[in-house]
Amino acid sequence: MQPNGNNAQLASSKRQMIVGLLDRVCQQVEITEAQFQTAKGRYEAVGTWLSESNSPHLKKVEIYPQGSIALGTAIKPILANEFDVDLVCHLPNIGNTSTAQAVKALIGTRLKEQATYKGMLEEKQRCWRINYANEFHLDITPSIINPNCRQGGELVPDKTMGQWKPTNPKGYINRFEQYAAISPQFQILEKKFTTVATDSIEPLPEPTRTKPILKRIVQILKRHRDQRFLGSSHAELAPISVIITTLAAKAYAACAKQAIYADEFALITAVIKAMPIFIHIEMRSGKPYYTIENETTAGENFADKWNEDTQRADAFRTWHADALSSIEGLLQVDGVDKFADSLSKNLAAKNRRFAKFLPNSSHLSGRHDRLEF
């Protein structure tokens, strides 16, 4: 039996609108272009100051962003105005026989020679932080060339500062962008919405989103994570952003290549559902050992803290199940008011006036004063 045309159109419109509203939430919570440009100008100035040092070790220094600010997935904290910008301070003139402590001290000494930086400087375990009050802070982590990585990887201080550890920020960013550029395939609904032409496939249509789907998925998940662990007595167990980003990216690449989806909402939920598949688990000494590798360099395991405290793995599983349930549950919500309540609860969305972002919304309920899905 063919589905009723009106019901099919209603379901399709609702799912499309949910994707649009999720995109709108992401726009609310991400940093603005002006904020990004301000941060960019300031970290470039830091790089210039370091490179103008008389030290031969700093002559070819390079400052560049890593993490969410570089990936385009940054979001602002829920209860704070400041956001963090993670930077790499790459020192190609220093070999791996130098200690991490000495390299970090070299950078700190140079920064303290500038009066403005000295007053804003804070030493952290692995990096130097420059605090711009009520705006953002720059975390500057030193790195050197990793001679053993064929993909252009680097070495950064490990958490104890006792030795160098492999990483590859630029390689990670490039791989993520490659995944984000993959175009999924969707079924084409006929205009009458009475049949689905499953044998007629086209690439991703011209999007109403303002960013690639993968980046929006990462932002949605990070926002959900922040909301769920806000004020929690176990906030330190919250999944770190690089784990969420890595698993979402691998799941997206697999899902986008291997299946055909009814719409973007179906793709989003499929990606979230598939994320745990890419956690490698093996038993060591009778205990699970978790690996979420950086595939652009050997030896970097983003889940290393899970192996020190298995509560982190448990917290991820609980959070992931809740995130999937929260997103899938949006289909069951009727009415803009209730939908806004759901977004506020799960994603801390502040703007409750969503109806104006729903084109041709009144026809779904036959009323113009309130939208009923």
C-alpha positions in Angstrom: 0.0 0.0 0.0 1.4 3.4 -1.0 1.6 6.0 1.9 -0.9 8.7 1.9 0.5 11.7 -0.1 -0.3 14.3 2.6 1.3 12.1 5.4 4.4 11.6 3.3 4.7 15.3 2.6 4.1 16.1 6.3 6.8 13.6 7.4 9.3 14.9 4.8 8.6 18.5 5.7 9.0 17.9 9.4 12.3 16.1 9.0 13.6 18.8 6.7 12.6 21.5 9.2 14.3 19.7 12.1 17.6 19.7 10.1 17.1 23.4 9.4 16.4 24.1 13.1 19.4 22.1 14.2 21.5 24.2 11.8 20.0 27.3 13.4 21.0 26.1 16.8 24.6 25.5 15.6 24.7 29.1 14.3 23.6 30.3 17.7 26.3 28.5 19.6 29.4 28.8 17.4 31.8 31.7 17.5 31.2 34.6 15.1 33.3 35.4 12.1 34.4 38.6 13.9 35.5 36.7 16.9 37.4 34.3 14.7 39.2 37.1 12.9 40.1 38.8 16.1 41.6 35.6 17.5 43.4 35.0 14.2 44.9 38.4 14.3 46.2 38.0 17.8 47.7 34.5 17.4 49.4 35.7 14.2 50.9 38.6 16.2 52.1 36.1 18.8 53.8 34.1 16.0 55.5 37.3 14.7 56.8 38.2 18.2 58.2 34.7 18.7 59.9 34.7 15.3 61.6 38.0 15.9 63.5 36.6 18.8 67.3 36.6 18.6 67.2 32.9 19.4 68.1 30.7 16.4 65.6 28.1 17.7 62.7 30.5 17.1 63.7 31.8 13.7 61.3 29.6 11.7 58.7 29.3 14.4 55.1 28.8 13.1 51.9 29.4 15.0 48.8 27.7 13.6 45.4 26.6 15.0 44.5 23.1 15.8 41.3 21.5 17.2 37.8 22.8 16.8 38.8 26.4 15.8 40.7 24.9 12.8 38.0 22.4 12.0 35.2 24.8 12.0 33.4 23.0 14.8 34.1 25.4 17.7 31.2 26.3 20.0 31.0 28.7 22.9 30.7 27.5 26.5 27.2 27.5 27.8 27.7 29.7 30.9 30.7 31.7 29.8 31.6 34.4 27.3 35.2 33.2 26.7 36.1 30.4 24.3 39.4 28.7 23.8 41.7 28.7 20.8 44.2 25.8 20.7 47.4 26.6 18.9 50.5 24.8 17.9 53.9 26.5 18.2 56.0 24.5 15.7 59.8 24.8 16.0 61.4 23.1 13.0 64.9 24.1 14.1 64.8 22.0 17.3 65.5 18.2 17.2 63.9 15.5 19.3 67.0 15.3 21.6 65.8 18.5 23.3 63.5 18.0 26.3 59.9 19.2 26.3 60.5 21.2 29.4 63.4 23.1 27.8 61.4 23.9 24.7 58.4 25.0 26.6 60.6 27.2 28.8 62.1 28.8 25.6 58.7 29.9 24.5 57.7 31.2 27.9 60.8 33.2 28.2 60.2 34.9 24.9 56.6 35.7 25.6 57.5 37.2 29.0 59.8 39.7 27.2 56.7 41.4 25.8 55.0 43.4 28.6 51.5 42.8 27.3 51.8 39.1 27.0 53.6 38.8 30.4 50.6 40.3 32.1 48.2 37.9 30.5 50.4 34.8 30.6 49.5 31.6 32.5 51.6 28.5 32.6 49.8 25.2 32.1 51.1 21.7 32.3 51.8 21.3 28.5 51.3 24.8 27.1 51.3 28.5 27.7 48.0 30.3 27.9 47.4 33.9 27.0 44.2 35.2 28.6 42.2 37.9 26.8 39.6 38.7 29.5 36.0 38.2 28.6 37.0 37.2 25.0 39.1 34.1 24.6 42.3 32.5 25.6 45.1 31.2 23.4 46.6 27.8 24.5 50.1 27.6 22.8 51.5 24.0 22.7 55.1 23.6 21.5 55.9 21.0 18.8 58.9 19.7 16.9 59.3 17.6 13.8 58.6 13.9 14.2 61.3 12.2 12.0 59.4 8.9 12.2 56.2 10.1 10.7 55.9 9.9 6.9 52.7 12.0 6.9 54.4 15.1 8.2 53.6 14.5 11.9 54.9 16.4 14.9 55.9 15.7 18.5 54.3 17.5 21.4 54.9 17.2 25.2 53.0 14.3 26.8 50.8 15.0 29.8 53.7 14.5 32.3 56.1 16.6 30.3 58.5 13.6 30.6 58.9 12.9 26.9 57.6 13.8 23.5 54.5 12.1 22.0 53.4 11.8 18.4 50.6 13.9 16.9 49.7 15.4 13.5 47.4 18.4 13.8 47.6 19.4 10.1 47.2 15.9 8.9 44.1 15.4 11.2 42.6 18.6 9.8 43.2 17.6 6.2 41.7 14.2 6.8 38.6 15.6 8.5 38.1 18.1 5.6 38.3 15.1 3.2 35.6 13.3 5.1 33.4 16.4 5.4 33.6 16.9 1.6 32.1 13.5 0.9 28.7 13.9 -0.7 26.0 11.5 0.6 23.3 10.1 -1.7 19.6 10.6 -1.1 16.4 9.1 -2.4 14.3 11.4 -4.6 10.8 11.9 -3.5 8.3 12.5 -6.3 6.5 15.8 -6.1 3.2 14.2 -5.2 5.0 12.4 -2.3 3.2 9.2 -3.2 6.2 7.0 -4.2 9.9 7.0 -3.5 12.1 6.5 -6.6 14.6 4.2 -4.9 16.3 3.5 -8.2 16.8 7.2 -8.9 19.8 8.6 -7.0 21.3 12.0 -7.0 24.2 13.6 -4.9 23.5 15.9 -2.0 21.3 18.7 -3.3 22.0 22.4 -2.8 21.9 22.6 1.0 20.0 24.9 3.2 22.7 24.4 5.9 25.4 26.9 6.3 28.1 24.2 6.9 28.8 20.6 5.8 26.7 18.1 7.6 29.6 16.5 9.3 30.6 19.7 11.0 27.1 20.4 12.1 26.8 16.8 13.6 30.0 17.4 15.6 28.7 20.8 16.9 25.3 19.3 17.8 27.0 16.4 19.7 29.4 18.7 21.5 26.6 21.0 22.5 24.6 18.1 23.8 27.6 16.9 25.7 28.1 20.3 27.4 24.5 20.5 28.4 24.4 16.9 29.8 27.5 17.4 31.9 26.8 21.0 33.0 26.9 21.1 36.8 27.4 17.4 37.0 29.5 16.0 39.9 31.2 13.9 37.2 31.9 16.7 34.7 35.5 15.5 34.4 34.2 12.3 32.7 32.6 14.1 29.8 33.9 12.8 26.4 36.6 15.0 25.1 35.9 16.9 21.8 38.6 15.1 19.8 36.9 11.7 20.5 33.5 13.0 19.5 35.0 14.6 16.4 37.0 11.5 15.4 34.2 9.0 15.9 31.7 11.2 14.1 34.1 11.8 11.2 34.8 8.1 10.7 31.1 7.2 11.1 30.2 9.9 8.5 32.7 8.7 6.0 31.4 5.1 6.3 27.7 6.0 6.3 28.0 8.5 3.4 29.8 6.0 1.2 27.9 2.8 2.0 24.2 3.7 2.0 21.4 5.8 0.5 19.3 7.9 2.8 15.7 9.2 2.6 16.9 12.6 3.8 19.6 14.5 5.9 17.9 13.7 9.2 18.2 10.0 8.4 21.9 10.5 7.7 22.5 12.4 10.9 21.0 9.7 13.1 22.8 7.0 11.2 26.1 8.7 11.8 25.5 9.1 15.5 24.3 5.5 15.8 27.5 4.2 14.0 30.0 6.1 16.1 30.8 3.3 18.7 31.7 0.9 15.8 35.0 2.8 15.5 36.2 2.3 19.0 38.7 -0.6 19.1 38.5 -2.8 22.2 40.8 -5.6 23.1 41.4 -7.4 26.4 44.7 -6.9 28.2 45.4 -8.6 31.5 41.6 -9.3 31.8 40.6 -5.7 31.3 39.3 -3.8 28.2 41.9 -1.7 26.4 40.4 1.1 24.3 41.9 2.6 21.2 40.6 5.6 19.1 43.6 6.2 16.9 44.7 9.3 15.0 44.9 7.7 11.6 47.3 10.3 10.3 50.2 9.3 12.6 51.3 6.2 14.5 51.1 6.1 18.3 48.4 8.7 19.2 45.5 7.2 21.0 42.7 9.6 21.8 41.2 7.1 24.3 44.3 6.8 26.4 42.6 8.2 29.5 39.9 5.6 29.2 42.5 3.0 29.9 43.5 4.8 33.1 39.9 5.2 34.2 37.2 3.0 32.7 34.5 5.3 34.0 35.3 7.6 31.1 34.3 4.8 28.7 31.1 4.2 30.6 30.4 7.9 30.6 30.8 8.0 26.8 28.4 5.1 26.3 25.8 6.7 28.6 26.1 10.0 26.9 26.1 8.6 23.4 22.9 6.7 24.0 21.2 9.8 25.4 22.4 11.9 22.4 21.0 9.5 19.9 17.7 9.3 21.8 17.5 13.1 22.1 18.0 13.6 18.3 15.7 10.8 17.2 13.1 12.0 19.8 12.7 15.3 17.9 10.5 13.4 15.4 8.0 12.7 18.2 7.6 16.3 19.3 4.5 18.2 18.1 4.3 22.0 18.1 6.9 24.7 17.9 6.6 25.5 21.7 7.3 21.9 22.7 10.0 21.6 20.0 11.7 24.7 21.5 11.5 23.2 24.9 13.2 20.1 23.7 16.0 22.0 22.0 16.5 24.1 25.2 16.7 20.9 27.3 19.0 19.0 25.1 21.1 21.6 23.4 20.6 24.7 25.6 19.2 26.6 22.7 18.2 30.1 23.8 16.0 31.4 20.9 12.5 30.0 21.2 11.1 31.9 18.2 11.7 29.1 15.7 8.5 29.5 13.7 9.9 32.3 11.5 12.7 29.9 10.4 10.2 27.4 9.0 9.2 28.3 5.5 5.6 27.7 4.6 5.0 26.3 8.1 1.4 27.3 8.5 0.1 24.8 6.0 1.1 21.9 8.2 -1.5 22.6 10.7 -4.0 24.6 8.8 -3.4 27.4 11.4 -1.3 30.5 11.2 -0.9 31.2 14.9 0.9 28.0 15.8 2.7 25.3 13.9 1.7 21.8 14.6 4.0 19.1 13.2 
